[in-house]
Amino acid sequence: MKNMIKVERARHDMTQADLAEKIQVSRQTIHAIEKGKFVPSTILALKMARFFEIKVEELFMLEEGD
Protein backbone atom coordinates (compact mmCIF):
# COMPACT_ATOMS: atom_id res chain seq x y z
CA MET A 1 0.00 0.00 0.00
CA LYS A 2 1.34 3.40 -1.00
CA ASN A 3 0.90 6.36 1.34
CA MET A 4 1.32 10.11 1.29
CA ILE A 5 2.16 10.58 4.97
CA LYS A 6 5.61 12.03 4.33
CA VAL A 7 4.16 14.51 1.83
CA GLU A 8 1.42 15.56 4.24
CA ARG A 9 3.93 15.92 7.06
CA ALA A 10 6.04 18.18 4.86
CA ARG A 11 2.99 20.27 3.94
CA HIS A 12 2.32 20.74 7.66
CA ASP A 13 6.03 21.22 8.52
CA MET A 14 6.00 18.25 10.92
CA THR A 15 8.51 15.63 11.92
CA GLN A 16 7.65 11.98 12.41
CA ALA A 17 7.85 12.61 16.15
CA ASP A 18 5.41 15.54 15.90
CA LEU A 19 2.83 13.44 14.07
CA ALA A 20 3.34 10.49 16.40
CA GLU A 21 2.67 12.69 19.42
CA LYS A 22 -0.48 14.18 17.86
CA ILE A 23 -2.04 10.80 17.08
CA GLN A 24 -0.58 9.00 20.11
CA VAL A 25 1.69 6.40 18.52
CA SER A 26 5.46 5.99 18.50
CA ARG A 27 7.75 7.68 16.01
CA GLN A 28 8.84 4.20 14.95
CA THR A 29 5.24 3.41 13.98
CA ILE A 30 5.09 6.47 11.72
CA HIS A 31 8.44 5.52 10.19
CA ALA A 32 7.33 1.94 9.52
CA ILE A 33 4.06 3.06 7.91
CA GLU A 34 5.84 5.61 5.71
CA LYS A 35 8.31 2.96 4.54
CA GLY A 36 5.54 0.46 3.80
CA LYS A 37 6.78 -1.99 6.42
CA PHE A 38 3.61 -1.73 8.49
CA VAL A 39 -0.02 -1.39 7.40
CA PRO A 40 -1.95 0.71 9.90
CA SER A 41 -5.22 -0.39 11.44
CA THR A 42 -8.38 1.16 10.08
CA ILE A 43 -8.67 3.29 13.20
CA LEU A 44 -5.11 4.58 12.88
CA ALA A 45 -5.55 5.32 9.17
CA LEU A 46 -8.73 7.26 9.94
CA LYS A 47 -7.01 9.19 12.74
CA MET A 48 -4.23 10.23 10.38
CA ALA A 49 -6.64 11.29 7.65
CA ARG A 50 -8.72 13.25 10.15
CA PHE A 51 -5.61 14.94 11.53
CA PHE A 52 -4.53 16.05 8.04
CA GLU A 53 -8.14 16.91 7.12
CA ILE A 54 -8.13 14.75 4.01
CA LYS A 55 -9.92 11.60 2.91
CA VAL A 56 -8.29 8.33 3.91
CA GLU A 57 -8.18 7.44 0.18
CA GLU A 58 -5.97 10.50 -0.39
CA LEU A 59 -3.54 9.37 2.31
CA PHE A 60 -3.45 5.64 1.49
CA MET A 61 -3.67 4.05 -1.98
CA LEU A 62 -3.84 0.40 -2.93
CA GLU A 63 -1.20 -0.79 -5.37
CA GLU A 64 -1.45 -3.72 -7.76
CA GLY A 65 -1.11 -6.91 -5.78
CA ASP A 66 -2.56 -5.46 -2.56
N, CA, C and O of each residue as an XYZ file, in Angstrom:
264
protein
N       0.838     -1.168      0.000
C       0.000      0.000      0.000
C       0.890      1.241      0.000
O       1.807      1.365      0.812
N       0.611      2.130     -0.901
C       1.337      3.396     -0.998
C       0.680      4.402     -0.054
O      -0.528      4.349      0.175
N       1.486      5.322      0.492
C       0.898      6.357      1.342
C       1.566      7.700      1.092
O       2.671      7.782      0.556
N       0.866      8.737      1.493
C       1.319     10.110      1.291
C       1.624     10.801      2.627
O       1.565     12.027      2.723
N       1.945     10.018      3.641
C       2.163     10.584      4.967
C       3.340     11.552      4.969
O       3.248     12.643      5.533
N       4.429     11.163      4.348
C       5.611     12.026      4.334
C       5.295     13.353      3.642
O       5.734     14.411      4.093
N       4.544     13.298      2.565
C       4.156     14.506      1.835
C       3.282     15.396      2.711
O       3.492     16.607      2.787
N       2.304     14.788      3.368
C       1.421     15.564      4.243
C       2.186     16.141      5.431
O       1.920     17.267      5.851
N       3.121     15.386      5.965
C       3.934     15.918      7.064
C       4.719     17.142      6.601
O       4.815     18.138      7.319
N       5.275     17.058      5.401
C       6.044     18.184      4.856
C       5.144     19.405      4.653
O       5.541     20.534      4.942
N       3.942     19.168      4.158
C       2.992     20.273      3.945
C       2.655     20.966      5.265
O       2.400     22.169      5.296
N       2.658     20.204      6.340
C       2.324     20.744      7.656
C       3.579     21.051      8.494
O       3.481     21.376      9.677
N       4.751     20.942      7.865
C       6.026     21.218      8.523
C       6.152     20.446      9.843
O       6.403     21.023     10.902
N       5.967     19.111      9.742
C       5.996     18.249     10.920
C       7.057     17.170     10.778
O       7.351     16.704      9.677
N       7.620     16.787     11.904
C       8.514     15.629     11.925
C       7.678     14.373     12.193
O       6.493     14.455     12.519
N       8.314     13.228     12.050
C       7.645     11.982     12.411
C       7.246     12.006     13.882
O       6.164     11.546     14.247
N       8.115     12.537     14.714
C       7.845     12.610     16.152
C       6.655     13.516     16.447
O       5.841     13.212     17.319
N       6.554     14.631     15.718
C       5.411     15.541     15.900
C       4.101     14.824     15.602
O       3.158     14.883     16.391
N       4.048     14.147     14.460
C       2.832     13.442     14.070
C       2.519     12.331     15.066
O       1.370     12.157     15.473
N       3.534     11.593     15.450
C       3.339     10.495     16.399
C       2.717     11.004     17.696
O       1.803     10.385     18.242
N       3.211     12.118     18.175
C       2.674     12.689     19.416
C       1.206     13.096     19.237
O       0.383     12.861     20.121
N       0.886     13.699     18.102
C      -0.480     14.175     17.858
C      -1.492     13.036     17.788
O      -2.630     13.184     18.233
N      -1.075     11.897     17.226
C      -2.039     10.796     17.082
C      -1.772      9.656     18.074
O      -2.388      8.593     18.000
N      -0.852      9.900     18.990
C      -0.579      9.003     20.115
C      -0.082      7.617     19.704
O      -0.610      6.590     20.130
N       0.955      7.624     18.859
C       1.690      6.401     18.519
C       3.171      6.719     18.630
O       3.537      7.865     18.891
N       4.016      5.738     18.440
C       5.464      5.986     18.503
C       5.970      6.525     17.161
O       5.351      6.337     16.114
N       7.112      7.196     17.235
C       7.753      7.681     16.010
C       8.112      6.507     15.106
O       8.054      6.612     13.881
N       8.483      5.390     15.723
C       8.839      4.203     14.948
C       7.641      3.687     14.153
O       7.808      3.173     13.047
N       6.443      3.820     14.704
C       5.237      3.408     13.984
C       5.059      4.263     12.735
O       4.778      3.740     11.656
N       5.221      5.565     12.877
C       5.091      6.469     11.718
C       6.141      6.111     10.666
O       5.839      6.040      9.474
N       7.359      5.891     11.113
C       8.442      5.524     10.193
C       8.102      4.235      9.432
O       8.258      4.171      8.213
N       7.645      3.229     10.147
C       7.333      1.935      9.522
C       6.179      2.062      8.524
O       6.204      1.434      7.466
N       5.185      2.857      8.850
C       4.059      3.059      7.911
C       4.548      3.789      6.675
O       4.225      3.390      5.556
N       5.321      4.849      6.855
C       5.843      5.610      5.708
C       6.670      4.731      4.777
O       6.595      4.874      3.556
N       7.449      3.834      5.341
C       8.314      2.964      4.540
C       7.580      1.750      3.965
O       8.165      0.968      3.215
N       6.313      1.595      4.312
C       5.536      0.463      3.799
C       5.825     -0.845      4.505
O       5.480     -1.913      3.999
N       6.455     -0.777      5.669
C       6.780     -1.990      6.421
C       5.663     -2.394      7.372
O       5.660     -3.499      7.915
N       4.710     -1.477      7.566
C       3.607     -1.726      8.488
C       2.340     -1.113      7.907
O       2.334      0.048      7.497
N       1.274     -1.894      7.874
C      -0.025     -1.393      7.401
C      -0.824     -0.999      8.637
O      -1.059     -1.827      9.517
N      -1.243      0.267      8.707
C      -1.954      0.711      9.904
C      -3.339      0.097     10.013
O      -3.933     -0.319      9.018
N      -3.835      0.047     11.226
C      -5.216     -0.387     11.440
C      -6.148      0.638     10.806
O      -5.743      1.759     10.498
N      -7.376      0.242     10.621
C      -8.380      1.157     10.076
C      -8.508      2.388     10.965
O      -8.585      3.515     10.474
N      -8.531      2.168     12.257
C      -8.670      3.290     13.197
C      -7.495      4.255     13.073
O      -7.692      5.469     13.045
N      -6.286      3.728     12.998
C      -5.110      4.583     12.881
C      -5.111      5.333     11.548
O      -4.776      6.517     11.507
N      -5.480      4.666     10.474
C      -5.554      5.323      9.167
C      -6.575      6.466      9.196
O      -6.331      7.541      8.650
N      -7.702      6.224      9.829
C      -8.730      7.262      9.936
C      -8.258      8.419     10.808
O      -8.539      9.577     10.498
N      -7.550      8.127     11.888
C      -7.010      9.188     12.745
C      -6.054     10.083     11.963
O      -6.095     11.308     12.080
N      -5.191      9.454     11.162
C      -4.228     10.230     10.380
C      -4.946     11.109      9.356
O      -4.633     12.291      9.212
N      -5.895     10.531      8.658
C      -6.638     11.292      7.654
C      -7.382     12.449      8.310
O      -7.388     13.564      7.788
N      -7.998     12.187      9.435
C      -8.724     13.248     10.149
C      -7.754     14.347     10.578
O      -8.058     15.533     10.450
N      -6.589     13.953     11.086
C      -5.609     14.942     11.525
C      -5.210     15.854     10.367
O      -5.136     17.072     10.528
N      -4.952     15.261      9.199
C      -4.528     16.046      8.035
C      -5.706     16.682      7.285
O      -5.509     17.430      6.328
N      -6.921     16.377      7.725
C      -8.143     16.910      7.121
C      -8.255     16.552      5.642
O      -8.583     17.386      4.799
N      -7.967     15.269      5.356
C      -8.130     14.750      4.005
C      -8.829     13.395      4.092
O      -8.951     12.809      5.168
N      -9.280     12.915      2.948
C      -9.916     11.599      2.914
C      -8.848     10.525      3.075
O      -7.708     10.691      2.641
N      -9.236      9.424      3.705
C      -8.293      8.325      3.912
C      -7.760      7.818      2.566
O      -6.615      7.376      2.476
N      -8.597      7.885      1.517
C      -8.176      7.443      0.183
C      -7.119      8.358     -0.432
O      -6.415      7.958     -1.359
N      -7.006      9.574      0.078
C      -5.972     10.497     -0.391
C      -4.651     10.237      0.333
O      -3.580     10.576     -0.171
N      -4.736      9.641      1.500
C      -3.543      9.367      2.306
C      -2.965      7.982      2.031
O      -1.750      7.786      2.061
N      -3.857      7.019      1.762
C      -3.451      5.639      1.492
C      -4.043      5.170      0.184
O      -5.237      5.355     -0.053
N      -3.221      4.553     -0.687
C      -3.671      4.047     -1.982
C      -3.253      2.600     -2.164
O      -2.113      2.229     -1.887
N      -4.177      1.799     -2.628
C      -3.838      0.402     -2.931
C      -2.978      0.355     -4.176
O      -3.170      1.141     -5.104
N      -2.039     -0.560     -4.195
C      -1.202     -0.792     -5.369
C      -1.577     -2.159     -5.946
O      -2.219     -2.966     -5.275
N      -1.181     -2.406     -7.167
C      -1.446     -3.723     -7.758
C      -0.834     -4.780     -6.858
O       0.296     -4.637     -6.393
N      -1.575     -5.820     -6.622
C      -1.108     -6.908     -5.783
C      -1.526     -6.782     -4.327
O      -1.350     -7.718     -3.546
N      -2.079     -5.634     -3.956
C      -2.561     -5.457     -2.561
C      -3.871     -6.185     -2.358
O      -4.430     -6.156     -1.262
